[in-house]
């Protein structure tokens, strides 16, 4: 039984699995306002457990080492914790969980060659930003483009530009989809050729 591991079925996680190549760095934040529920366990078992479960599945590697710290703030158990996990693959994951925050955050960011993925568990969204491998090679050789990244998920409707704007219409290829985590390609900038 896997009671409580509902994040595994979050559409953002499903979309991430489809885009996963070689994850090398993870950054997870799970913050909550203080509530008197679940004070019989620490914040790792209350909140961080979900991110640990997802990252262990995404990393596709055995754990090499774990470094952790945490302190009690309002309860007798650890209320805020930070954990760093290193994997045999060379991947690294940093986890922060707090139940004494002023805001609610449920996010996981991961980096893999030429790509950045940002999952918002609460909104069930995945943002993917990629850089062309040929451009990455040029950058490593000293070329400095103004805008090396391209967004591969459509921008929110509030950021859409009018088609009469001199800037490219970022929403031209956007369409409504059944899942907020589905990805569609939209170029933000076309890289200039090196001089």
C-alpha positions in Angstrom: 0.0 0.0 0.0 1.1 3.5 -0.8 -1.3 5.6 1.3 -0.6 9.3 1.0 1.7 9.3 -2.0 -0.8 11.1 -4.2 1.9 13.3 -5.8 3.0 10.4 -7.9 -0.2 10.8 -9.8 0.0 14.6 -10.2 -0.1 15.6 -13.9 3.0 17.7 -13.5 4.9 14.6 -12.4 3.6 12.5 -15.3 4.7 15.3 -17.8 8.1 15.4 -16.1 8.6 11.7 -16.6 7.9 12.2 -20.3 10.6 14.9 -20.5 13.2 13.3 -18.3 16.7 12.6 -19.8 19.5 12.9 -17.4 18.6 14.9 -14.3 21.6 16.2 -12.4 20.3 18.8 -9.9 17.0 18.9 -8.0 15.7 21.7 -5.7 12.5 20.9 -3.8 10.6 23.4 -1.6 7.5 22.3 0.4 6.4 25.0 2.8 3.2 25.4 4.8 1.6 27.6 7.3 1.6 26.2 10.8 -1.4 24.1 11.7 -1.9 21.9 14.8 -2.4 18.8 12.8 0.3 16.1 12.4 2.4 17.4 15.3 3.1 13.8 16.3 5.6 13.5 13.5 8.4 15.8 12.3 8.2 17.9 9.1 10.2 15.3 7.1 7.5 12.7 7.6 4.7 15.3 7.4 5.8 17.2 4.2 9.2 16.4 2.8 8.3 12.7 2.4 6.4 13.5 -0.8 9.4 15.2 -2.5 11.8 12.5 -1.3 9.5 9.9 -3.0 9.3 11.8 -6.3 13.0 12.7 -6.5 14.1 9.1 -5.7 12.0 8.0 -8.6 13.2 10.7 -11.0 16.9 10.3 -10.1 17.1 6.7 -11.3 20.1 6.1 -9.1 21.0 4.8 -5.7 21.7 7.2 -2.9 25.4 7.8 -2.1 25.1 10.1 0.9 22.6 12.1 2.9 23.3 15.3 5.0 20.4 16.7 7.0 19.6 19.3 9.6 16.4 20.5 11.2 15.1 22.3 14.2 11.9 22.6 16.3 10.3 26.0 16.2 6.7 25.7 17.5 6.4 22.1 18.4 8.5 19.4 20.1 9.4 17.9 16.7 11.4 19.2 13.8 9.4 22.0 12.1 11.9 23.0 9.5 14.4 20.8 7.8 17.0 20.9 5.0 18.4 17.7 3.4 21.0 17.2 0.7 21.1 13.9 -1.0 23.9 12.8 -3.4 23.4 10.0 -5.8 25.9 7.6 -7.3 25.1 9.0 -10.8 26.5 12.3 -9.7 23.1 14.0 -9.3 22.4 16.1 -6.2 19.1 17.0 -4.6 18.4 19.7 -2.0 15.1 19.5 -0.1 13.6 22.2 2.2 10.5 21.6 4.2 8.8 23.9 6.7 5.5 23.9 8.5 6.2 27.3 10.0 6.2 29.4 6.8 4.2 32.5 5.9 3.3 31.0 2.5 2.3 27.7 0.9 4.8 26.4 -1.6 4.9 23.0 -3.4 7.6 23.2 -6.0 10.3 21.0 -7.5 12.9 22.3 -9.9 15.3 20.1 -11.8 18.2 20.7 -14.2 19.4 18.3 -16.9 21.6 18.8 -19.9 20.2 21.8 -21.9 17.0 21.9 -20.0 15.3 23.3 -16.8 12.0 21.9 -15.6 9.9 23.5 -12.9 7.0 21.6 -11.3 4.3 23.3 -9.3 2.5 20.5 -7.5 -0.3 22.8 -6.2 -1.1 24.2 -9.6 -0.4 20.8 -11.3 1.8 22.6 -13.9 5.2 21.9 -15.5 7.3 24.7 -17.0 10.1 23.5 -19.4 12.8 25.8 -20.6 15.4 24.5 -23.1 18.5 25.7 -24.8 19.5 24.4 -28.2 22.5 22.0 -27.8 24.3 23.7 -30.7 23.9 27.0 -29.0 25.1 25.5 -25.7 28.3 24.4 -27.5 28.7 27.9 -28.8 28.3 29.3 -25.3 30.9 26.9 -23.9 33.3 28.2 -26.6 32.8 31.9 -25.4 29.7 33.1 -27.4 27.3 35.2 -25.3 23.8 35.3 -26.7 21.2 37.8 -25.4 18.5 35.1 -24.8 19.8 31.5 -25.0 16.7 29.8 -23.6 13.4 29.0 -25.2 10.2 28.1 -23.4 8.6 24.8 -24.4 5.4 25.3 -22.5 2.9 28.0 -23.5 3.0 31.2 -21.3 -0.1 32.0 -19.1 -2.8 33.9 -21.0 -2.1 37.0 -19.0 1.4 37.3 -20.6 0.2 36.9 -24.2 1.1 39.7 -26.5 -1.1 41.1 -29.3 -0.3 39.9 -32.8 0.2 43.5 -33.8 3.1 43.9 -31.4 6.6 44.1 -33.0 7.6 41.2 -30.6 6.7 37.7 -31.6 3.2 36.5 -30.5 4.1 34.0 -27.8 0.5 32.6 -27.7 0.1 31.9 -31.4 0.8 28.2 -31.0 -1.0 27.8 -27.6 -4.2 25.9 -27.4 -6.3 24.6 -24.6 -5.3 21.1 -23.4 -6.9 18.6 -21.1 -3.9 18.7 -18.8 -2.3 21.9 -17.5 1.0 20.1 -17.5 1.2 19.3 -21.2 4.0 20.9 -23.1 3.9 22.8 -26.4 6.8 24.5 -28.1 7.0 28.3 -28.3 10.2 30.1 -29.3 11.1 33.2 -27.2 14.1 34.2 -29.2 15.9 33.0 -32.2 19.6 32.8 -31.4 21.9 35.1 -33.4 24.8 33.5 -35.3 28.2 34.1 -33.6 30.4 36.7 -35.2 
